[in-house]
Amino acid sequence: MLHEPRFWTAVAFFLFFILFGRKIWAPLATALDARAERIRADLDEAARLRREAEQMLEDATRERETALAEARALVEHSLAEASRIAEDAKREAEAVAARREQMARDRIAASERSAVREVRQVAIDVAVQATRDALTIALPAETGQQIVDRSIADLPSALSSRAA
């Protein structure tokens, strides 16, 4: 066994660790502790970031819900406003149609009155012309002059009897 290289390798290994173990183990343990502490800090940071992310997600979800509610309310308000505007436009159109119809009726009535006036005026003109023609044929010129003179003379008494 003393001539066995494995034996001497094992003895050398144990002697190495016995002699240099503390000197190597202390810095190694310190490095491992430092690394463990760094990993622990990274895990704490990751947990903190996760909590912040969850909080941000909750806030974003709440804001999205609020925005959706506001959007729904805005759409409902817009639909109601559009309906109201449509009703107003309908009433306004009906009122305009009624005014135009009334204006058309007024124009027709005015045209009728104007036509009646024109027909009366033409009838009067025709009657006066017919009367002139009939008087010209039936009365001699000097008799017509006597009638005009008598009418002029009777004019003041006729005006005074009408005024009274």
ROSE-465003 format. One line per 10 residues: for each residue x, y, z of N, C-alpha, C. Coordinates in nm, 2 decimals, padded with zeros to 4 digits. Atoms other than C-alpha are relative to their C-alpha. Layout:
<batis>
X,Y,Z,X,Y,Z,X,Y,Z | ...
</batis>
This chain:
<batis>
00.08,-00.11,00.00,00.00,00.00,00.00,00.09,00.13,00.00 | -00.09,-00.12,00.00,00.29,00.24,00.06,00.06,00.02,-00.14 | -00.05,-00.01,00.13,00.40,00.17,-00.29,-00.11,00.04,-00.11 | 00.11,-00.02,00.09,00.07,00.25,-00.44,-00.01,00.15,-00.03 | 00.01,-00.14,00.03,00.04,00.59,-00.62,-00.13,00.06,00.05 | 00.13,-00.05,-00.04,-00.32,00.63,-00.52,00.01,00.04,00.15 | -00.01,-00.02,-00.15,-00.23,00.61,-00.15,00.08,00.13,00.02 | -00.08,-00.12,-00.01,00.04,00.88,-00.19,-00.08,00.12,-00.05 | 00.08,-00.12,00.05,-00.20,01.10,-00.39,-00.10,00.04,00.10 | 00.10,-00.03,-00.11,-00.46,01.07,-00.11,00.07,00.06,00.11
-00.07,-00.06,-00.12,-00.20,01.14,00.16,00.03,00.15,-00.04 | -00.04,-00.13,00.04,-00.08,01.44,-00.04,-00.12,00.10,00.00 | 00.12,-00.08,00.00,-00.43,01.56,-00.09,-00.05,00.04,00.14 | 00.04,-00.03,-00.13,-00.51,01.54,00.28,00.10,00.10,00.07 | -00.10,-00.09,-00.06,-00.18,01.71,00.38,-00.02,00.14,-00.06 | 00.02,-00.13,00.06,-00.25,01.98,00.13,-00.11,00.07,00.06 | 00.12,-00.07,-00.06,-00.59,02.05,00.28,00.03,00.03,00.15 | -00.03,-00.02,-00.14,-00.46,02.02,00.63,00.09,00.13,00.01 | -00.09,-00.11,-00.01,-00.18,02.27,00.57,-00.05,00.13,-00.06 | 00.05,-00.12,00.07,-00.34,02.51,00.33,-00.15,00.01,00.00
00.14,00.00,00.00,-00.70,02.44,00.40,-00.06,00.12,00.06 | 00.05,-00.12,-00.06,-00.76,02.73,00.63,00.03,00.12,-00.08 | -00.04,-00.11,00.08,-00.58,02.97,00.41,-00.09,00.01,-00.13 | 00.08,00.00,00.13,-00.77,02.86,00.10,-00.15,00.01,00.04 | 00.14,00.01,-00.03,-01.10,02.79,00.28,-00.06,00.14,00.04 | 00.04,-00.14,-00.05,-01.13,03.15,00.44,-00.04,00.08,-00.12 | 00.04,-00.08,00.11,-01.11,03.34,00.11,-00.11,-00.07,-00.09 | 00.10,00.07,00.08,-01.32,03.07,-00.07,-00.14,00.02,00.07 | 00.13,-00.02,-00.07,-01.59,03.09,00.20,-00.04,00.14,-00.01 | 00.04,-00.14,00.01,-01.58,03.47,00.19,-00.05,00.03,-00.14
00.05,-00.02,00.14,-01.62,03.47,-00.19,-00.13,-00.07,-00.01 | 00.13,00.07,00.01,-01.90,03.21,-00.16,-00.11,00.08,00.08 | 00.10,-00.08,-00.07,-02.07,03.42,00.11,-00.03,00.13,-00.07 | 00.03,-00.12,00.07,-02.03,03.73,-00.09,-00.09,-00.02,-00.12 | 00.09,00.03,00.11,-02.18,03.56,-00.39,-00.14,-00.03,00.04 | 00.13,00.03,-00.06,-02.46,03.42,-00.18,-00.08,00.13,00.04 | 00.06,-00.13,-00.03,-02.52,03.77,-00.05,-00.05,00.08,-00.12 | 00.03,-00.06,00.13,-02.52,03.91,-00.40,-00.13,-00.06,-00.06 | 00.12,00.08,00.05,-02.77,03.64,-00.51,-00.12,00.04,00.08 | 00.11,-00.04,-00.09,-02.99,03.72,-00.21,-00.05,00.14,-00.03
00.04,-00.14,00.04,-02.98,04.09,-00.30,-00.07,00.00,-00.13 | 00.06,00.01,00.13,-03.06,04.01,-00.66,-00.14,-00.06,00.01 | 00.13,00.06,-00.02,-03.35,03.79,-00.55,-00.10,00.10,00.07 | 00.08,-00.10,-00.06,-03.48,04.07,-00.32,-00.04,00.11,-00.10 | 00.03,-00.10,00.10,-03.45,04.32,-00.60,-00.10,-00.05,-00.10 | 00.09,00.06,00.09,-03.63,04.08,-00.83,-00.14,-00.01,00.06 | 00.13,00.00,-00.06,-03.91,04.04,-00.58,-00.06,00.14,00.01 | 00.05,-00.13,-00.01,-03.94,04.41,-00.53,-00.04,00.05,-00.14 | 00.04,-00.03,00.14,-03.95,04.46,-00.91,-00.13,-00.07,-00.04 | 00.12,00.08,00.03,-04.21,04.19,-00.94,-00.12,00.07,00.07
00.11,-00.07,-00.07,-04.43,04.37,-00.67,-00.03,00.13,-00.07 | 00.02,-00.12,00.08,-04.38,04.69,-00.86,-00.08,-00.02,-00.13 | 00.07,00.03,00.13,-04.48,04.53,-01.19,-00.14,-00.04,00.03 | 00.13,00.04,-00.03,-04.78,04.37,-01.03,-00.09,00.12,00.04 | 00.07,-00.13,-00.04,-04.88,04.71,-00.88,-00.03,00.08,-00.13 | 00.02,-00.07,00.12,-04.83,04.87,-01.22,-00.11,-00.07,-00.09 | 00.10,00.08,00.07,-05.04,04.59,-01.38,-00.14,00.03,00.05 | 00.13,-00.04,-00.07,-05.32,04.66,-01.13,-00.04,00.14,-00.04 | 00.03,-00.14,00.04,-05.30,05.03,-01.20,-00.04,00.01,-00.14 | 00.03,-00.01,00.14,-05.30,04.98,-01.57,-00.14,-00.06,-00.03
00.14,00.07,00.01,-05.60,04.74,-01.54,-00.11,00.09,00.04 | 00.10,-00.09,-00.05,-05.78,04.99,-01.33,-00.02,00.12,-00.10 | 00.01,-00.11,00.09,-05.70,05.27,-01.57,-00.07,-00.04,-00.13 | 00.06,00.05,00.12,-05.81,05.06,-01.87,-00.15,-00.02,00.03 | 00.14,00.01,-00.03,-06.14,04.98,-01.69,-00.07,00.14,00.01 | 00.05,-00.14,00.00,-06.19,05.35,-01.62,-00.02,00.06,-00.14 | 00.01,-00.05,00.13,-06.11,05.44,-01.97,-00.11,-00.07,-00.08 | 00.11,00.07,00.06,-06.35,05.17,-02.10,-00.14,00.06,00.04 | 00.13,-00.05,-00.06,-06.63,05.30,-01.87,-00.02,00.14,-00.06 | 00.02,-00.14,00.06,-06.56,05.66,-01.99,-00.03,-00.01,-00.15
00.03,00.01,00.14,-06.56,05.55,-02.35,-00.15,-00.05,-00.02 | 00.14,00.04,00.01,-06.89,05.37,-02.30,-00.10,00.11,00.02 | 00.08,-00.11,-00.03,-07.04,05.67,-02.14,00.00,00.10,-00.11 | -00.01,-00.09,00.11,-06.91,05.89,-02.42,-00.08,-00.05,-00.12 | 00.08,00.06,00.11,-07.06,05.66,-02.68,-00.15,00.02,00.03 | 00.14,-00.02,-00.03,-07.39,05.66,-02.50,-00.05,00.14,-00.01 | 00.04,-00.14,00.00,-07.39,06.03,-02.46,00.00,00.05,-00.15 | -00.01,-00.04,00.14,-07.29,06.07,-02.83,-00.13,-00.05,-00.07 | 00.12,00.05,00.07,-07.58,05.84,-02.94,-00.12,00.08,00.04 | 00.11,-00.08,-00.05,-07.82,06.03,-02.72,00.00,00.14,-00.07
-00.02,-00.13,00.06,-07.69,06.36,-02.86,-00.04,-00.01,-00.15 | 00.03,00.02,00.15,-07.72,06.23,-03.22,-00.15,-00.02,-00.01 | 00.15,00.02,00.01,-08.08,06.12,-03.15,-00.07,00.13,00.02 | 00.06,-00.13,-00.02,-08.16,06.46,-03.01,00.01,00.09,-00.12 | -00.02,-00.08,00.11,-08.01,06.63,-03.30,-00.08,-00.04,-00.12 | 00.09,00.06,00.10,-08.20,06.40,-03.54,-00.14,00.05,00.02 | 00.13,-00.04,-00.03,-08.52,06.48,-03.37,-00.02,00.15,-00.02 | 00.00,-00.15,00.03,-08.44,06.86,-03.38,-00.01,00.03,-00.15 | 00.00,-00.02,00.15,-08.36,06.83,-03.75,-00.13,-00.03,-00.06 | 00.13,00.04,00.05,-08.68,06.65,-03.81,-00.11,00.10,00.03
00.10,-00.11,-00.03,-08.89,06.91,-03.63,00.03,00.12,-00.08 | -00.03,-00.12,00.08,-08.70,07.19,-03.80,-00.04,-00.02,-00.15 | 00.04,00.03,00.14,-08.76,07.02,-04.14,-00.15,00.01,-00.02 | 00.15,00.00,00.00,-09.13,06.98,-04.06,-00.05,00.15,00.01 | 00.04,-00.14,-00.02,-09.15,07.35,-03.95,00.03,00.07,-00.13 | -00.03,-00.06,00.12,-08.97,07.46,-04.27,-00.10,-00.04,-00.11 | 00.10,00.04,00.10,-09.20,07.25,-04.48,-00.14,00.07,00.02 | 00.12,-00.07,-00.03,-09.50,07.40,-04.30,00.00,00.14,-00.04 | -00.01,-00.14,00.03,-09.37,07.75,-04.35,00.00,00.02,-00.16 | 00.00,-00.01,00.14,-09.30,07.69,-04.72,-00.14,-00.03,-00.06
00.14,00.02,00.04,-09.65,07.54,-04.76,-00.09,00.12,00.02 | 00.08,-00.12,-00.03,-09.80,07.84,-04.59,00.03,00.11,-00.10 | -00.04,-00.10,00.09,-09.60,08.07,-04.81,-00.06,-00.03,-00.14 | 00.05,00.04,00.13,-09.71,07.88,-05.12,-00.15,00.03,00.00 | 00.15,-00.03,00.00,-10.08,07.91,-05.01,-00.02,00.15,00.00 | 00.02,-00.14,00.00,-10.03,08.28,-04.94,00.03,00.06,-00.15 | -00.02,-00.05,00.13,-09.88,08.33,-05.29,-00.12,-00.04,-00.09 | 00.12,00.04,00.08,-10.17,08.13,-05.45,-00.11,00.10,00.03 | 00.11,-00.09,-00.03,-10.42,08.35,-05.26,00.02,00.14,-00.06 | -00.03,-00.14,00.05,-10.24,08.67,-05.36,-00.01,-00.01,-00.15
00.02,00.01,00.14,-10.23,08.54,-05.72,-00.15,00.00,-00.04 | 00.14,00.00,00.02,-10.60,08.47,-05.70,-00.06,00.14,00.01 | 00.06,-00.14,-00.02,-10.68,08.82,-05.56,00.05,00.09,-00.12 | -00.05,-00.08,00.11,-10.46,08.97,-05.83,-00.07,-00.03,-00.13 | 00.07,00.04,00.12,-10.63,08.77,-06.10,-00.14,00.05,00.00 | 00.13,-00.05,-00.01,-10.97,08.87,-05.97,00.00,00.15,-00.03 | 00.00,-00.14,00.03,-10.87,09.23,-05.97,00.02,00.04,-00.15 | -00.02,-00.02,00.14,-10.74,09.21,-06.32,-00.12,-00.03,-00.08 | 00.13,00.03,00.07,-11.06,09.04,-06.44,-00.10,00.11,00.02 | 00.10,-00.11,-00.03,-11.27,09.31,-06.27,00.04,00.12,-00.08
-00.05,-00.12,00.07,-11.05,09.58,-06.42,-00.03,-00.01,-00.15 | 00.03,00.02,00.14,-11.08,09.43,-06.76,-00.15,00.01,-00.03 | 00.15,-00.01,00.01,-11.46,09.39,-06.71,-00.04,00.14,00.00 | 00.04,-00.14,-00.01,-11.49,09.75,-06.60,00.04,00.08,-00.13 | -00.04,-00.07,00.12,-11.28,09.87,-06.90,-00.08,-00.04,-00.12 | 00.09,00.04,00.11,-11.49,09.66,-07.14,-00.14,00.06,00.02 | 00.13,-00.06,-00.02,-11.81,09.79,-06.98,00.00,00.15,-00.03 | -00.01,-00.14,00.03,-11.69,10.15,-07.00,00.01,00.02,-00.15 | -00.02,-00.02,00.15,-11.58,10.11,-07.36,-00.14,-00.03,-00.07 | 00.13,00.03,00.06,-11.92,09.94,-07.44,-00.10,00.11,00.02
00.09,-00.11,-00.03,-12.10,10.22,-07.27,00.03,00.12,-00.09 | -00.04,-00.11,00.09,-11.90,10.48,-07.46,-00.05,-00.02,-00.14 | 00.04,00.03,00.13,-11.97,10.30,-07.78,-00.15,00.01,-00.02 | 00.15,-00.01,00.01,-12.34,10.27,-07.71,-00.05,00.14,00.01 | 00.04,-00.14,-00.01,-12.37,10.63,-07.60,00.04,00.08,-00.13 | -00.04,-00.07,00.12,-12.18,10.75,-07.90,-00.10,-00.03,-00.12 | 00.10,00.04,00.11,-12.42,10.56,-08.13,-00.14,00.06,00.04 | 00.14,-00.04,-00.04,-12.74,10.65,-07.93,-00.01,00.15,00.02 | 00.01,-00.14,-00.03,-12.67,11.01,-07.84,00.08,00.09,-00.10 | -00.07,-00.09,00.08,-12.58,11.29,-08.06,00.11,00.08,00.08
-00.11,-00.06,-00.07,-12.26,11.49,-07.96,-00.05,00.11,00.08 | 00.04,-00.12,-00.08,-12.45,11.80,-07.84,-00.08,-00.05,00.12 | 00.07,00.05,-00.11,-12.67,11.59,-07.61,00.10,-00.05,00.10 | -00.11,00.05,-00.09,-12.36,11.43,-07.46,00.06,00.11,00.07 | -00.06,-00.11,-00.06,-12.22,11.77,-07.40,-00.10,00.06,00.11 | 00.10,-00.05,-00.09,-12.54,11.88,-07.22,00.00,-00.09,00.13 | 00.00,00.09,-00.12,-12.53,11.57,-06.99,00.13,00.02,00.08 | -00.13,-00.03,-00.07,-12.16,11.64,-06.90,-00.01,00.13,00.07 | 00.01,-00.13,-00.07,-12.24,12.01,-06.82,-00.10,-00.02,00.12 | 00.09,00.02,-00.11,-12.54,11.90,-06.61,00.06,-00.07,00.12
-00.07,00.08,-00.11,-12.33,11.64,-06.42,00.10,00.09,00.07 | -00.10,-00.08,-00.07,-12.06,11.90,-06.35,-00.07,00.10,00.09 | 00.08,-00.09,-00.08,-12.32,12.14,-06.22,-00.06,-00.07,00.12 | 00.06,00.08,-00.11,-12.48,11.87,-06.00,00.11,-00.05,00.10 | -00.12,00.06,-00.08,-12.13,11.76,-05.86,00.01,00.06,00.14 | -00.01,-00.05,-00.14,-12.12,12.00,-05.56,-00.11,-00.05,00.09 | 00.11,00.04,-00.08,-12.47,11.90,-05.44,00.02,-00.15,00.03 | -00.02,00.14,-00.02,-12.38,11.53,-05.49,00.11,-00.03,00.10 | -00.11,00.02,-00.10,-12.06,11.56,-05.29,-00.04,00.04,00.14 | 00.05,-00.04,-00.13,-12.23,11.75,-05.01,-00.10,-00.10,00.06
00.10,00.10,-00.06,-12.51,11.49,-04.98,00.08,-00.13,00.04 | -00.08,00.12,-00.04,-12.24,11.21,-04.97,00.08,00.03,00.13 | -00.08,-00.03,-00.12,-12.04,11.39,-04.70,-00.09,00.01,00.12 | 00.09,-00.01,-00.12,-12.34,11.43,-04.48,-00.05,-00.13,00.04
</batis>
